Amino acid sequence: MELDKIEVAGEYKHLQIREITDSGGYYRRVLTPDMDVSEEVQEIKDKAEELWTDEVKSAWTTFQAEQEAQRNPE
């Protein structure tokens, strides 16, 4: 697959990735600040490094914990 587009979405700087498949179609996926991007192409790594500051990563982790607590109240 070939990288076609990177879009940044939302408060937590999710990376919306669009790739072109070998058959000419599109494959879309979303990367969140808690994901490992070490196996991604350099352009994605650079964008993640630029946007996913410690502050953004911390806010995303806190948001996820709050969501989990709402789903599973004790």
Secondary structure, DSSP 8 states (H G I E B T S, - for coil): -EEEEEEEETTTTEEEEEEE-TTS-EEEEEE-TTS--TTS-HHHHHHHHHH--HHHHHHHHHHHHHHHHHHS--
